[in-house]
Amino acid sequence: MTRPGNRQWQRIVACAGIALAVMALASAPARSSDVGLRVGYFFDSEALSIGMGMLTPLDNEGEWFFNPNLELGFGDRRNLAALNGDFHYDFDTSSDAAVWVGAGPALLITDPQYAHGDNDVDPALNMFLGVGAKTGTYRPFAQLKGVLSDNSEAALAVGIRF
């Protein structure tokens, strides 16, 4: 566990956001990957969040996916950033809705309010389940997630993929 200062925390978040945006834009011409935007809530931090991610199929059957994403949470108790390398499995459903479960490594950066530079950077493990539209130009989704780390979290997010 390291404790970067506020400026260093801001640089980490900015660099991660830029890297994720570059990955998402680079994958857009191939259209094998989809970009997604999300809003959510981190319950333990009492933080509203915004985020973006990229969804890339890992097989030809459309069952396994890689979903790297970045979430920034802004709350009264603390701010946080989550850099996630999520993988998930889509269950075979006969409907237009996809249902998935997944897990993945994460880096959770917390910035307690009024801590004056006392930030934490912790490795974490995400475990989640979700539901979303399988087809269409714009596909809404919802996901419930648990983040296991020194600063464990529970989060709910809704978003759209395109």
CYANA upper distance limits for C-alpha pairs under 8 A (distance plus 0.5 A):
  1 MET  CA    120 ASP  CA      7.00
  1 MET  CA    121 VAL  CA      6.31
  1 MET  CA    122 ASP  CA      6.21
  2 THR  CA    119 ASN  CA      8.43
  2 THR  CA    120 ASP  CA      6.59
  2 THR  CA    121 VAL  CA      6.23
  2 THR  CA    122 ASP  CA      8.24
  3 ARG  CA    117 GLY  CA      8.18
  3 ARG  CA    118 ASP  CA      6.63
  3 ARG  CA    119 ASN  CA      5.53
  3 ARG  CA    120 ASP  CA      5.64
  3 ARG  CA    121 VAL  CA      7.08
  4 PRO  CA      8 GLN  CA      6.16
  4 PRO  CA      9 TRP  CA      6.56
  4 PRO  CA    117 GLY  CA      7.48
  4 PRO  CA    118 ASP  CA      7.89
  4 PRO  CA    119 ASN  CA      6.48
  4 PRO  CA    120 ASP  CA      7.80
  4 PRO  CA    121 VAL  CA      8.36
  5 GLY  CA      9 TRP  CA      6.63
  5 GLY  CA    117 GLY  CA      5.08
  5 GLY  CA    118 ASP  CA      7.41
  5 GLY  CA    119 ASN  CA      7.23
  6 ASN  CA     10 GLN  CA      6.72
  6 ASN  CA    111 ASP  CA      8.41
  6 ASN  CA    116 HIS  CA      8.22
  6 ASN  CA    117 GLY  CA      5.80
  6 ASN  CA    119 ASN  CA      7.95
  7 ARG  CA     11 ARG  CA      6.79
  8 GLN  CA     12 ILE  CA      6.69
  9 TRP  CA     13 VAL  CA      6.78
  9 TRP  CA    109 ILE  CA      8.28
  9 TRP  CA    119 ASN  CA      8.21
 10 GLN  CA     14 ALA  CA      6.55
 11 ARG  CA     15 CYS  CA      6.47
 12 ILE  CA     16 ALA  CA      6.61
 13 VAL  CA     17 GLY  CA      6.58
 13 VAL  CA     81 ALA  CA      7.30
 14 ALA  CA     18 ILE  CA      6.67
 15 CYS  CA     19 ALA  CA      6.59
 16 ALA  CA     20 LEU  CA      6.66
 16 ALA  CA     70 LEU  CA      8.08
 16 ALA  CA     83 LEU  CA      7.92
 17 GLY  CA     21 ALA  CA      6.59
 17 GLY  CA     70 LEU  CA      7.29
 18 ILE  CA     22 VAL  CA      6.60
 19 ALA  CA     23 MET  CA      6.73
 20 LEU  CA     24 ALA  CA      6.62
 20 LEU  CA     53 GLY  CA      7.78
 20 LEU  CA     68 PRO  CA      8.38
 20 LEU  CA     69 ASN  CA      7.62
 20 LEU  CA     70 LEU  CA      7.82
 21 ALA  CA     25 LEU  CA      6.57
 22 VAL  CA     26 ALA  CA      6.43
 23 MET  CA     27 SER  CA      6.73
 23 MET  CA     54 MET  CA      8.46
 24 ALA  CA     28 ALA  CA      6.85
 24 ALA  CA     33 SER  CA      8.43
 24 ALA  CA     34 ASP  CA      8.27
 24 ALA  CA     35 VAL  CA      6.65
 24 ALA  CA     53 GLY  CA      7.89
 24 ALA  CA     54 MET  CA      6.34
 25 LEU  CA     29 PRO  CA      8.36
 27 SER  CA     31 ARG  CA      7.14
 27 SER  CA     32 SER  CA      7.86
 27 SER  CA     33 SER  CA      6.46
 27 SER  CA     34 ASP  CA      8.36
 28 ALA  CA     32 SER  CA      8.24
 28 ALA  CA     33 SER  CA      7.09
 28 ALA  CA     34 ASP  CA      7.51
 28 ALA  CA     35 VAL  CA      8.18
 32 SER  CA     56 THR  CA      6.92
 32 SER  CA     57 PRO  CA      7.61
 33 SER  CA     54 MET  CA      6.95
 33 SER  CA     55 LEU  CA      5.84
 33 SER  CA     56 THR  CA      4.93
 33 SER  CA     57 PRO  CA      7.50
 34 ASP  CA     54 MET  CA      6.05
 34 ASP  CA     55 LEU  CA      5.55
 34 ASP  CA     56 THR  CA      7.14
 34 ASP  CA    161 ARG  CA      6.87
 34 ASP  CA    162 PHE  CA      6.22
 35 VAL  CA     52 MET  CA      7.85
 35 VAL  CA     53 GLY  CA      6.34
 35 VAL  CA     54 MET  CA      5.07
 35 VAL  CA     55 LEU  CA      6.87
 35 VAL  CA    161 ARG  CA      6.12
 35 VAL  CA    162 PHE  CA      6.16
 36 GLY  CA     52 MET  CA      5.97
 36 GLY  CA     53 GLY  CA      5.66
 36 GLY  CA     54 MET  CA      6.56
 36 GLY  CA     55 LEU  CA      8.03
 36 GLY  CA    159 GLY  CA      7.36
 36 GLY  CA    160 ILE  CA      6.00
 36 GLY  CA    161 ARG  CA      4.54
 36 GLY  CA    162 PHE  CA      6.73
 37 LEU  CA     50 ILE  CA      8.18
 37 LEU  CA     51 GLY  CA      6.31
 37 LEU  CA     52 MET  CA      4.89
 37 LEU  CA     53 GLY  CA      7.05
 37 LEU  CA    159 GLY  CA      5.95
 37 LEU  CA    160 ILE  CA      6.13
 37 LEU  CA    161 ARG  CA      7.06
 38 ARG  CA     50 ILE  CA      6.21
 38 ARG  CA     51 GLY  CA      5.57
 38 ARG  CA     52 MET  CA      6.46
 38 ARG  CA    157 ALA  CA      6.80
 38 ARG  CA    158 VAL  CA      6.02
 38 ARG  CA    159 GLY  CA      4.42
 38 ARG  CA    160 ILE  CA      7.05
 39 VAL  CA     48 LEU  CA      7.98
 39 VAL  CA     49 SER  CA      5.94
 39 VAL  CA     50 ILE  CA      4.95
 39 VAL  CA     51 GLY  CA      6.79
 39 VAL  CA    157 ALA  CA      6.05
 39 VAL  CA    158 VAL  CA      6.17
 39 VAL  CA    159 GLY  CA      6.65
 40 GLY  CA     48 LEU  CA      6.32
 40 GLY  CA     49 SER  CA      5.38
 40 GLY  CA     50 ILE  CA      6.89
 40 GLY  CA    155 ALA  CA      7.51
 40 GLY  CA    156 LEU  CA      5.91
 40 GLY  CA    157 ALA  CA      4.44
 40 GLY  CA    158 VAL  CA      6.64
 41 TYR  CA     46 GLU  CA      7.55
 41 TYR  CA     47 ALA  CA      6.15
 41 TYR  CA     48 LEU  CA      5.04
 41 TYR  CA     49 SER  CA      6.08
 41 TYR  CA     73 GLY  CA      8.06
 41 TYR  CA    155 ALA  CA      6.04
 41 TYR  CA    156 LEU  CA      5.99
 41 TYR  CA    157 ALA  CA      7.01
 42 PHE  CA     46 GLU  CA      6.17
 42 PHE  CA     47 ALA  CA      5.62
 42 PHE  CA     48 LEU  CA      6.95
 42 PHE  CA     49 SER  CA      7.62
 42 PHE  CA     73 GLY  CA      7.61
 42 PHE  CA    153 GLU  CA      6.97
 42 PHE  CA    154 ALA  CA      6.34
 42 PHE  CA    155 ALA  CA      4.89
 42 PHE  CA    156 LEU  CA      7.29
 43 PHE  CA     47 ALA  CA      7.29
 43 PHE  CA    153 GLU  CA      7.20
 43 PHE  CA    154 ALA  CA      6.11
 43 PHE  CA    155 ALA  CA      6.41
 44 ASP  CA    152 SER  CA      8.25
 44 ASP  CA    153 GLU  CA      6.00
 44 ASP  CA    154 ALA  CA      7.05
 45 SER  CA     75 GLY  CA      6.82
 45 SER  CA     76 ASP  CA      8.20
 45 SER  CA     77 ARG  CA      6.36
 45 SER  CA     78 ARG  CA      6.30
 45 SER  CA     79 ASN  CA      7.85
 45 SER  CA    153 GLU  CA      7.88
 46 GLU  CA     75 GLY  CA      5.92
 46 GLU  CA     76 ASP  CA      7.15
 46 GLU  CA     77 ARG  CA      7.13
 46 GLU  CA     78 ARG  CA      8.27
 47 ALA  CA     73 GLY  CA      5.70
 47 ALA  CA     74 PHE  CA      5.31
 47 ALA  CA     75 GLY  CA      4.20
 47 ALA  CA     76 ASP  CA      7.39
 47 ALA  CA     77 ARG  CA      8.25
 47 ALA  CA     78 ARG  CA      7.79
 47 ALA  CA     79 ASN  CA      7.35
 48 LEU  CA     73 GLY  CA      5.81
 48 LEU  CA     74 PHE  CA      5.93
 48 LEU  CA     75 GLY  CA      6.72
 49 SER  CA     71 GLU  CA      6.86
 49 SER  CA     72 LEU  CA      5.77
 49 SER  CA     73 GLY  CA      4.47
 49 SER  CA     74 PHE  CA      6.70
 50 ILE  CA     71 GLU  CA      6.16
 50 ILE  CA     72 LEU  CA      5.99
 50 ILE  CA     73 GLY  CA      7.09
 51 GLY  CA     69 ASN  CA      7.64
 51 GLY  CA     70 LEU  CA      5.88
 51 GLY  CA     71 GLU  CA      4.63
 51 GLY  CA     72 LEU  CA      6.60
 52 MET  CA     69 ASN  CA      6.16
 52 MET  CA     70 LEU  CA      6.16
 52 MET  CA     71 GLU  CA      7.24
 53 GLY  CA     67 ASN  CA      6.97
 53 GLY  CA     68 PRO  CA      6.16
 53 GLY  CA     69 ASN  CA      4.38
 53 GLY  CA     70 LEU  CA      6.80
 54 MET  CA     66 PHE  CA      8.42
 54 MET  CA     67 ASN  CA      5.92
 54 MET  CA     68 PRO  CA      6.30
 54 MET  CA     69 ASN  CA      6.92
 55 LEU  CA     65 PHE  CA      7.08
 55 LEU  CA     66 PHE  CA      6.42
 55 LEU  CA     67 ASN  CA      5.07
 55 LEU  CA     68 PRO  CA      7.71
 56 THR  CA     65 PHE  CA      5.98
 56 THR  CA     66 PHE  CA      5.67
 56 THR  CA     67 ASN  CA      6.84
 57 PRO  CA     62 GLY  CA      6.56
 57 PRO  CA     63 GLU  CA      8.09
 57 PRO  CA     64 TRP  CA      6.53
 57 PRO  CA     65 PHE  CA      4.90
 57 PRO  CA     66 PHE  CA      6.87
 58 LEU  CA     62 GLY  CA      7.91
 58 LEU  CA     63 GLU  CA      8.35
 58 LEU  CA     64 TRP  CA      5.84
 58 LEU  CA     65 PHE  CA      5.69
 58 LEU  CA     66 PHE  CA      7.15
 59 ASP  CA     63 GLU  CA      7.27
 59 ASP  CA     64 TRP  CA      6.56
 59 ASP  CA     65 PHE  CA      8.19
 62 GLY  CA     90 ASP  CA      7.96
 63 GLU  CA     89 TYR  CA      5.91
 63 GLU  CA     90 ASP  CA      5.28
 63 GLU  CA     91 PHE  CA      7.36
 63 GLU  CA     92 ASP  CA      8.21
 64 TRP  CA     87 PHE  CA      7.79
 64 TRP  CA     88 HIS  CA      6.35
 64 TRP  CA     89 TYR  CA      5.20
 64 TRP  CA     90 ASP  CA      6.93
 65 PHE  CA     87 PHE  CA      6.13
 65 PHE  CA     88 HIS  CA      5.87
 65 PHE  CA     89 TYR  CA      7.00
 65 PHE  CA     90 ASP  CA      8.47
 66 PHE  CA     85 GLY  CA      7.93
 66 PHE  CA     86 ASP  CA      6.49
 66 PHE  CA     87 PHE  CA      5.08
 66 PHE  CA     88 HIS  CA      7.19
 67 ASN  CA     85 GLY  CA      6.90
 67 ASN  CA     86 ASP  CA      5.51
 67 ASN  CA     87 PHE  CA      6.35
 67 ASN  CA     88 HIS  CA      8.12
 68 PRO  CA     83 LEU  CA      8.25
 68 PRO  CA     84 ASN  CA      5.97
 68 PRO  CA     85 GLY  CA      4.94
 68 PRO  CA     86 ASP  CA      6.06
 69 ASN  CA     83 LEU  CA      6.71
 69 ASN  CA     84 ASN  CA      5.71
 69 ASN  CA     85 GLY  CA      7.21
 69 ASN  CA     86 ASP  CA      8.10
 70 LEU  CA     81 ALA  CA      7.76
 70 LEU  CA     82 ALA  CA      6.20
 70 LEU  CA     83 LEU  CA      5.31
 70 LEU  CA     84 ASN  CA      6.66
 71 GLU  CA     81 ALA  CA      6.14
 71 GLU  CA     82 ALA  CA      5.62
 71 GLU  CA     83 LEU  CA      7.25
 72 LEU  CA     79 ASN  CA      8.19
 72 LEU  CA     80 LEU  CA      6.37
 72 LEU  CA     81 ALA  CA      4.99
 72 LEU  CA     82 ALA  CA      7.03
 73 GLY  CA     79 ASN  CA      5.95
 73 GLY  CA     80 LEU  CA      5.46
 73 GLY  CA     81 ALA  CA      6.63
 74 PHE  CA     78 ARG  CA      7.42
 74 PHE  CA     79 ASN  CA      5.11
 74 PHE  CA     80 LEU  CA      7.16
 75 GLY  CA     79 ASN  CA      5.92
 76 ASP  CA    113 GLN  CA      7.60
 77 ARG  CA    112 PRO  CA      6.78
 77 ARG  CA    113 GLN  CA      6.27
 78 ARG  CA    110 THR  CA      7.28
 78 ARG  CA    111 ASP  CA      5.99
 78 ARG  CA    112 PRO  CA      4.55
 78 ARG  CA    113 GLN  CA      5.38
 79 ASN  CA    110 THR  CA      6.38
 79 ASN  CA    111 ASP  CA      5.54
 79 ASN  CA    112 PRO  CA      6.75
 79 ASN  CA    113 GLN  CA      7.55
 80 LEU  CA    108 LEU  CA      7.59
 80 LEU  CA    109 ILE  CA      5.92
 80 LEU  CA    110 THR  CA      4.82
 80 LEU  CA    111 ASP  CA      6.39
 81 ALA  CA    108 LEU  CA      6.45
 81 ALA  CA    109 ILE  CA      5.56
 81 ALA  CA    110 THR  CA      7.04
 82 ALA  CA    106 ALA  CA      7.13
 82 ALA  CA    107 LEU  CA      6.24
 82 ALA  CA    108 LEU  CA      5.17
 82 ALA  CA    109 ILE  CA      6.80
 83 LEU  CA    106 ALA  CA      5.94
 83 LEU  CA    107 LEU  CA      5.61
 83 LEU  CA    108 LEU  CA      7.08
 84 ASN  CA    104 GLY  CA      7.42
 84 ASN  CA    105 PRO  CA      6.63
 84 ASN  CA    106 ALA  CA      4.83
 84 ASN  CA    107 LEU  CA      7.07
 84 ASN  CA    126 ASN  CA      8.26
 85 GLY  CA    104 GLY  CA      5.89
 85 GLY  CA    105 PRO  CA      5.90
 85 GLY  CA    106 ALA  CA      6.51
 86 ASP  CA    102 GLY  CA      7.46
 86 ASP  CA    103 ALA  CA      6.14
 86 ASP  CA    104 GLY  CA      4.60
 86 ASP  CA    105 PRO  CA      7.05
 86 ASP  CA    106 ALA  CA      8.37
 86 ASP  CA    126 ASN  CA      7.81
 87 PHE  CA    102 GLY  CA      6.04
 87 PHE  CA    103 ALA  CA      6.16
 87 PHE  CA    104 GLY  CA      6.20
 88 HIS  CA    100 TRP  CA      6.82
 88 HIS  CA    101 VAL  CA      6.00
 88 HIS  CA    102 GLY  CA      4.37
 88 HIS  CA    103 ALA  CA      6.93
 89 TYR  CA    100 TRP  CA      5.88
 89 TYR  CA    101 VAL  CA      6.14
 89 TYR  CA    102 GLY  CA      6.60
 90 ASP  CA     98 ALA  CA      6.86
 90 ASP  CA     99 VAL  CA      6.13
 90 ASP  CA    100 TRP  CA      4.81
 90 ASP  CA    101 VAL  CA      7.41
 91 PHE  CA     98 ALA  CA      7.53
 91 PHE  CA     99 VAL  CA      6.22
 91 PHE  CA    100 TRP  CA      6.40
 92 ASP  CA     98 ALA  CA      8.38
 93 THR  CA     97 ALA  CA      7.77
 93 THR  CA     98 ALA  CA      7.24
 93 THR  CA     99 VAL  CA      8.01
 96 ASP  CA    133 ALA  CA      6.56
 96 ASP  CA    134 LYS  CA      6.09
 96 ASP  CA    135 THR  CA      7.50
 97 ALA  CA    131 VAL  CA      7.14
 97 ALA  CA    132 GLY  CA      5.95
 97 ALA  CA    133 ALA  CA      5.17
 97 ALA  CA    134 LYS  CA      6.03
 98 ALA  CA    131 VAL  CA      5.98
 98 ALA  CA    132 GLY  CA      5.70
 98 ALA  CA    133 ALA  CA      6.40
 98 ALA  CA    134 LYS  CA      6.06
 99 VAL  CA    129 LEU  CA      8.07
 99 VAL  CA    130 GLY  CA      6.28
 99 VAL  CA    131 VAL  CA      4.99
 99 VAL  CA    132 GLY  CA      7.22
100 TRP  CA    129 LEU  CA      6.03
100 TRP  CA    130 GLY  CA      5.76
100 TRP  CA    131 VAL  CA      6.86
101 VAL  CA    127 MET  CA      8.23
101 VAL  CA    128 PHE  CA      6.22
101 VAL  CA    129 LEU  CA      4.76
101 VAL  CA    130 GLY  CA      6.98
102 GLY  CA    126 ASN  CA      8.43
102 GLY  CA    127 MET  CA      6.32
102 GLY  CA    128 PHE  CA      5.86
102 GLY  CA    129 LEU  CA      6.81
103 ALA  CA    125 LEU  CA      7.52
103 ALA  CA    126 ASN  CA      5.62
103 ALA  CA    127 MET  CA      4.87
103 ALA  CA    128 PHE  CA      6.73
104 GLY  CA    125 LEU  CA      6.29
104 GLY  CA    126 ASN  CA      5.73
104 GLY  CA    127 MET  CA      7.42
105 PRO  CA    123 PRO  CA      7.96
105 PRO  CA    124 ALA  CA      6.47
105 PRO  CA    125 LEU  CA      5.29
105 PRO  CA    126 ASN  CA      6.73
106 ALA  CA    123 PRO  CA      6.44
106 ALA  CA    124 ALA  CA      5.32
106 ALA  CA    125 LEU  CA      6.16
106 ALA  CA    126 ASN  CA      7.10
107 LEU  CA    121 VAL  CA      7.36
107 LEU  CA    122 ASP  CA      6.30
107 LEU  CA    123 PRO  CA      5.22
107 LEU  CA    124 ALA  CA      6.17
108 LEU  CA    120 ASP  CA      8.38
108 LEU  CA    121 VAL  CA      6.29
108 LEU  CA    122 ASP  CA      5.74
108 LEU  CA    123 PRO  CA      6.72
108 LEU  CA    124 ALA  CA      6.83
108 LEU  CA    149 SER  CA      8.31
108 LEU  CA    151 ASN  CA      8.41
109 ILE  CA    119 ASN  CA      7.69
109 ILE  CA    120 ASP  CA      6.13
109 ILE  CA    121 VAL  CA      4.97
109 ILE  CA    122 ASP  CA      6.91
110 THR  CA    119 ASN  CA      6.19
110 THR  CA    120 ASP  CA      5.76
110 THR  CA    121 VAL  CA      7.10
110 THR  CA    151 ASN  CA      8.33
111 ASP  CA    115 ALA  CA      7.99
111 ASP  CA    117 GLY  CA      8.24
111 ASP  CA    118 ASP  CA      7.47
111 ASP  CA    119 ASN  CA      5.19
111 ASP  CA    120 ASP  CA      7.24
112 PRO  CA    118 ASP  CA      7.66
112 PRO  CA    119 ASN  CA      7.13
115 ALA  CA    119 ASN  CA      8.09
122 ASP  CA    149 SER  CA      7.12
122 ASP  CA    150 ASP  CA      7.20
122 ASP  CA    151 ASN  CA      8.26
123 PRO  CA    149 SER  CA      6.94
124 ALA  CA    147 VAL  CA      6.86
124 ALA  CA    148 LEU  CA      5.88
124 ALA  CA    149 SER  CA      5.12
124 ALA  CA    150 ASP  CA      8.39
125 LEU  CA    147 VAL  CA      6.17
125 LEU  CA    148 LEU  CA      5.61
125 LEU  CA    149 SER  CA      7.29
126 ASN  CA    145 LYS  CA      7.19
126 ASN  CA    146 GLY  CA      6.27
126 ASN  CA    147 VAL  CA      5.10
126 ASN  CA    148 LEU  CA      6.87
127 MET  CA    145 LYS  CA      6.24
127 MET  CA    146 GLY  CA      5.82
127 MET  CA    147 VAL  CA      7.05
128 PHE  CA    143 GLN  CA      7.36
128 PHE  CA    144 LEU  CA      6.09
128 PHE  CA    145 LYS  CA      4.69
128 PHE  CA    146 GLY  CA      6.68
129 LEU  CA    143 GLN  CA      6.25
129 LEU  CA    144 LEU  CA      6.12
129 LEU  CA    145 LYS  CA      7.17
130 GLY  CA    141 PHE  CA      7.71
130 GLY  CA    142 ALA  CA      6.09
130 GLY  CA    143 GLN  CA      4.60
130 GLY  CA    144 LEU  CA      6.75
131 VAL  CA    141 PHE  CA      6.17
131 VAL  CA    142 ALA  CA      6.08
131 VAL  CA    143 GLN  CA      7.05
132 GLY  CA    139 ARG  CA      7.32
132 GLY  CA    140 PRO  CA      6.16
132 GLY  CA    141 PHE  CA      4.36
132 GLY  CA    142 ALA  CA      6.78
133 ALA  CA    139 ARG  CA      5.57
133 ALA  CA    140 PRO  CA      6.36
133 ALA  CA    141 PHE  CA      6.96
134 LYS  CA    139 ARG  CA      7.40
135 THR  CA    139 ARG  CA      7.09
137 THR  CA    162 PHE  CA      6.20
138 TYR  CA    160 ILE  CA      6.80
138 TYR  CA    161 ARG  CA      6.20
138 TYR  CA    162 PHE  CA      5.38
139 ARG  CA    160 ILE  CA      5.81
139 ARG  CA    161 ARG  CA      5.53
139 ARG  CA    162 PHE  CA      6.92
140 PRO  CA    158 VAL  CA      7.88
140 PRO  CA    159 GLY  CA      6.12
140 PRO  CA    160 ILE  CA      4.70
140 PRO  CA    161 ARG  CA      6.83
141 PHE  CA    158 VAL  CA      6.14
141 PHE  CA    159 GLY  CA      5.86
141 PHE  CA    160 ILE  CA      6.49
141 PHE  CA    161 ARG  CA      8.21
142 ALA  CA    156 LEU  CA      7.98
142 ALA  CA    157 ALA  CA      6.16
142 ALA  CA    158 VAL  CA      4.77
142 ALA  CA    159 GLY  CA      6.92
143 GLN  CA    156 LEU  CA      6.33
143 GLN  CA    157 ALA  CA      5.79
143 GLN  CA    158 VAL  CA      6.91
144 LEU  CA    154 ALA  CA      8.16
144 LEU  CA    155 ALA  CA      6.42
144 LEU  CA    156 LEU  CA      5.12
144 LEU  CA    157 ALA  CA      7.08
145 LYS  CA    154 ALA  CA      6.24
145 LYS  CA    155 ALA  CA      5.61
145 LYS  CA    156 LEU  CA      6.77
146 GLY  CA    152 SER  CA      8.05
146 GLY  CA    153 GLU  CA      6.38
146 GLY  CA    154 ALA  CA      5.01
146 GLY  CA    155 ALA  CA      6.86
147 VAL  CA    152 SER  CA      5.80
147 VAL  CA    153 GLU  CA      5.46
147 VAL  CA    154 ALA  CA      6.64
147 VAL  CA    155 ALA  CA      8.43
148 LEU  CA    152 SER  CA      5.26
148 LEU  CA    153 GLU  CA      7.33
149 SER  CA    153 GLU  CA      8.48
